[in-house]
């Protein structure tokens, strides 16, 4: 059975990876029959499912990038081929819907129609001989004609017809809208991409997710929405505790998910109290980029202050209510390496790391023209022998962009032993040098361009121009 997925036409690079992650989580075998990043309409097939229709509805019900899913009744590159395919593909099910109430709808991408034109298109389907009443508010069945146009074209490149099954998970965006949230900061991730990240991490009941840069808890809140138990840490415990009755905990209470929140702690990846055994199902994070101020970690550069401090009254300084831990400079590249090593040592087999990181620039400038040459500030995708890249998705801003990188922990027996030994040796060498290798200057070039505006946009080194990954669906037999 084939189904038409109606995506939203934004964040195009996130759409297919999100649905793939959900399908793997729910153990639904899907085949992408037709997909193009330049179109909101995609066709998938559900394979080897006892109830493929229920599987299709369950698949999209938590997908943030999906508007709705439809049972595909017809497909063509014109109305003539559409009508022929409708008769071949779905005529055997028409009798089941001939007496129920119904309504027809039109969804034209890059085009529109007058009321008279829409009526003429709907009447061209009269051969299905539906006899039930037409009900516009709450019909038993909804049928939609989809037209897909290239921009400024008067002829659709594809036309589809389907029966509505269910909506995607976009209503959660309203529930978790930052404007309605009790406790946020200027760096809180928006609800849409937080929820997408939680889907990429395959959060679900019975799983444990951790955010090592929790801040006000945007990611843990989104992971808890899908049923995961969550906890987190942050360099500054004040961001977790909050003030005046507003805190990370108040966010969980607001969404009635406090029972899934295991708490937060003041820590960073270089000073983590977590067990080194592998027990986490997901790690989700948006590490600090060091744009507005240099990166820091807990600790002190001065040797004399790297030990426990006793105040004049004999009390330990770190036990005081107003204690603020000292911080030392930290390298952005070293932070990425620490995240990868931490994830490899804590994630269970199949566990996922979802990490955001900056990419300086965008494929086109403000006028839509591509740059003549590449900048040099782009960071390579971090690698680790125990983690494989599942997907790379880019969010574009006006003059810069950032990636969401998703990794999966592979079993130890599949890890390249020589590569892993080389990574471990390099880390031992870095640690033996103390912190002399750490600096706050890795992102200086990026920081300068961030505030001044990027003069020449940057192509993505690891993500080529979008390709049409579709194939024309075969007519049903």
N, C-alpha and C positions, 0 to 999 in steps of 0.2 A: 504494500500500500504506500502511495506517495502523498506527501503533505506539502502545502505551501506555507512557508514561514514569512510573516510580514515583519521585517525588521524596521527599526527607526533608522533614518538616514543621517546618522552622526556617529562619531567614534567608530568608524567603519572597521578599523583594524581589530577592535575588541569583540565584534559580533560573533564571528565563527569560533574563535577560541573559547569564548564563554559557553556557547552551546555545546562544544565538544567536551568541555570540562564537566558540564552537568550530565551529559550523556554517559560519560565514563563513570561518574559517581553513581548514577541510577542504574548502571549496567544495561543501558539501552543501546543496541547496535544500530547506528545510523549510517546511511550513505548519502553524501552530498551529490545530488543529481544535477543541480544547477545552482551556481553561486557566482555573484559578481559584486565586488565592493562598490561599484557605481550604481547599483540597483538595490532597492529595499525589499525585493521579492526573491526568495530562494526556495528551492524545491529539495526536500529530503525524502528518503525512503526509510521506513522502520523495518528492520529485519528480525526475523525469528522471535516475534513477540506474540504471546497468547492473545493479547488485546492491543493491537497496534494503535488504535484510536486513543485508548486510555493512556498508552505510553507517550503518544505525541502531546496530549494535553498535560501530562505530568512533566514532560521535558521542558516545555516553555513556561510553565506556571511560575517558575522562580527566575526566569531569564530576564534580566533588566533591559537588555538590548532588543527584546522582542515585544512587538505590539500585540500580535495575535497569531494563532495557527489555524489553518483551514484544511479540510479534506479536499484534495485536488480532484476536481471533476473535469477539468479540461485545460489544455495548453495549446497555444499556436502563435505563429508570427503574424497572423491576420485574423479577422473575424471569420473568414471562410474556414481556415484550418482549425480555429477554435471550436466552431460548431461541429465540425466533423469529429474532432477528438472528444468533445463532450458526449456525442452519441456513441462512439466506440468505447469510451472509458467508463461511463457512468449510467448508461441507459438501464442497466439491470437493477439499479437502486431507486429509480424514479418512483415506482409504485409505493414505496415506503413513505414517501413524503407528499403524495398527491392530495391528501385530505387535511394536512396540518396547516396551521396559520404560518405565514411566511412574509418576508419582505426581501426586495432586491436592493443592493447598494452598489455604488461606484467608487473605486479608488484609483484615480489617475495620477501617476507620478510625472511631474513636469508638464501637466496639462490640466484642462478643466472643460466642462461641458455645460451647455444650457439645460434647463429642465426638459425641454422638448427633445433634445438630443439623447439625454439619459433615458427618457421614456421609450424612445425608438429602439435603443439598444436592449432595454429590458424586454420589450415586446418581441424582439427577435428570438427570444428563448421560449416562445409559446409552445414549441413542439414538445416540451417536457410535460405539458398538460396538467399543471398544478391546479386543483380545484378548490383548495382551501382558501379561507379569507386572507386578504392582505392586511396585516396589522403592523403599524409603524413603531409602536412603543415597545411591546414585549411579545414578539412573535415566537412561535415554537422553533422556527428555523430562520437563519439569516444566510442569504447567498450573496456573494460579492463578485463583481467583475473587476479585475485589475488590469490597468493599462500602464505599460512602461515605455516612456518616451525618452529619447535623447533630448538634451536641452535645445530649445528652439526648433525642434522637429514637429511636423504636423502629422506624422504617421507613427503609430506605436511600433516598437521593435519586438514586443511580445505582449500577448493578451492571455490572461488566465481567468479561470472561474472556479470558485470553491465554496464549500459549505463551512460556515463558522463553527469551530470547536471550542475554543477557549482563549483567554487573554494571557499575555505575559505577566511578568512580575513587577511592572513599572509603578503600580500603585504604592509599593513600598517607598518609592522616592518621596511621595508626599508625607508619609508617616515620619520619615527620618530627615526631612528637610531641615537644614541647619537653622533656618529662620525660626523654627518652632522648637529647637532643642534647648534644653535647660542650660547646658554648659559647653561653650565652644571657645576657640581662640582664632587668631588670624591665620593659623596654619592648619586648621581642621579641614580634612578632606571632604569634598562635597558628597552628598548622600549617594548620588548615582554611581560614581566611580568607586566609592567605598564598597557598595553592594556588589558591583561587578568584580572587584578584587576578591571579596569573600566567596563569590561563585568560582572564580579561577582557583582559589585555594581549596575548593570542594568541601566547604564547611557544612556540617550536618550533625544531627543528634548523635551522641556517642563519641564525638571527636573533640580534641583539645587544640585550641589555637592560641598563639602567643605573639604579641607585638612588642619588640624590644625598644621601640621609639613611640610609646603610646600617646604621649601628650594628653589631649582631652578625650581620647578613646574612640575616635571615629571608626577605626578598623575593628576593634573588639566588639563595639556595638553592632556593626553590620554582621560580623561572624555569628554573634548570638542570635540575630534575627533568623538565621538559618538553623539554629539549634545547637551550635557548638558551645561547649564550655570554653571560657576565655580567661586570660589574664595578661598582664603586661608590665612593662617597666619603663622608666624614663630617667634621663640624667638628672632632672630636677624634680624631686618628689612633690614640690609645691603645685606643679601642673596636674598631678593626680589628686592631691588632697583638695585643691580648689579653695574657695573661701565664700563666706556669707551663705552657707547652705547649698552652694552649687559646687559639684565635683564630678569626677568620673562616675562615682557610684550613683549620683542623682540622675545621670543620663540613663543608667540601667533601670532605675526605679521608674523613670518616666515611661519606658517602653515595656515594663513588666517582665524584664529579663534578669533581674538582680540575682536570681537563683543560679544563673549561668556564669556570673562574674566571680572569679576566684580571688580577685584583688590585684593590686599593683604595688610595685616596690621601686625604690630609688636604686638604680643600677645601670650599667652599660655593658656592652659585649666584652670589654676588657676587664670588667670586675663583676662577673655574673655569679650569683649564688646557686644557679640551677645545676642539677645533676648533669654529669657529662654522658649519661646513658641516653639512648634514643627513645624518647617517649612522646614527642610532639607530633601531631598529625599535620599541623600547618603553622607556618611562620609568615605573618603579613606585616609589612612595614613600608613606611615612607621616610627613609633616613634624612636627616638634615643635610642640606646641600652646602651650607657654609656661605650662602650668598650675602646675607645681611651682616653676618659676623662670623669670625673664624670658628671652625669646628673645635669642640672640646670633649674631653672624657674625664671621668672622675680620677682624681690624683693630683699630685703637685710636682712641678718640675724641680723644686729645691729638695735636696736630699734631707735636710733637717726637718722638713715638714711632711715627709713620707711615712712618719711613724705616728703612733697615737699621741694626741695632744692633751695634756692635763692642764686645766685652768688653775688660777691662783687659789680658788676655793677648794681645790682637790677633786673637782668633778671632771669627768671626761667630756671633752668638747662635743664629740659627736652624739652625745646623749641629750644635749640641750634642745628644747623645743624650737628654738630659733636658729638651730645649726644649719648652715649652708655648706655642703661639701665643697672642698677646693677642686678646681678643674685645671687641666693642662691642655696645651694644643694637641690637635689630632689631625692626622692626614686623611683626606677623603679617599684616596686609593687604598690606604691601610684599612679604613673602615669597611670598604667593600670586601676586601679580603677577609676581614674578621667576620662579616656577616655570612660569607660563604662557608668558612670553616665552622662557625657556630652551627649553621644549619645542617651541615654534613654530619656533625657529631650528635645532633639532637633529634632529627627527623626520623620517623619510622620508615620502613620500606614503602615506597609509594607516596610518602608525605610530600607536601608541596611548600616551596618558598615562593612567595609573591612579593617582589621588591620593586619599588619605584626608584628611578634614578634619572638625572637630567641628561638631555641631549641639546646641545647648543645650536638652535636654528630650526628651520622648517624647509620643506621642499620648494616652496614658492615664496616670493616676496609679496609685499602688500598689493602690488599691481598684477600679481599672477605670473610674473616672469621668473624663470628659474635662474639661479646664480651661475655665473660663468666658471667659478672655481670653488673648491671646497675649502672650508675653514679647517683649522688643525686642532680645535679644542674638543672634538668629539671623543668620548670615552668608549673604549672597547667593552663588549659585553663580558662581565666577569665569568670566569670558568672555574670549575672544580671537578676532579675526577669522579666524585661520588654523586654529582648532580648533573642532570641532563636538562637542556633548555626545552621546555614544552612549547612556549609561545613568547613572542615579543610584540607588544602593542604600543603604539606611539600616540600620545595626546599632543596636538599642535596648538600652540598659542600664537600670538601675533608674530613674534620674531624669535621664538625659541620653542623648545618642546621637551617632553620627558617621556621615558619609557616605563611600561609595566612589564617586568621580566618575570616569567613563571618557570620554576625549575621543579623537577621531581627527583626524590632520593631513590637511587637504584640499589638493589641488594649488594651486599659486600662482595659476593662471588662474581658480580658483573663489573666491579670497579677495576680499572687498570692499576695493578699493584705498583708498577714502576712509576707511573705518573703520580700516584698518591704518595709514595715515598719521597719523590722530589719536592712535592708541595710541603710535606711535613718538615723536610730538611730546611727548606727556605724559611719557614716560619720559626724554626728553632734558631736559625742564624739571626733573624730579625730580633727575636726576644733576647738573645745573648748580647745584642748591642744596646740593650736598655731601650730608651725611647729617643735615641739620637736621630733615628731615621724619621721621626714624626715631625711634621710641619703643618702649618695652616695655610700653605700657599698653593696647594694643588689646584684650587678653583679660582685663583686670582684673575686669570684671563677671562674666565666665564663670568665672574662677578662684575668685572668692569663692563663687559658687553651687556650684561643683564640690565644694568642701570642706564647705560648710554643708548641702548637699542642696537640690535645686531645690524650691521651695515650690509653684510652679505649673508643671505640664508645658507643653511647647511644641509646638504643631502645626508641621508642616513646611510652609514657605511654598511650596516648589517641588515637593512630592509630595502630591497629594490622597489622600483615602481610597481604599484598594484597590477596584477595580471588577472585576466579573465579566467577564472578557474572552473568555468561552467562547461557543461555539455548539454546539448538539446535533449530533453526527455524523450524517450521512446514512447510512441503512442501505445496505449493499453491494448491488450488483445483479449 
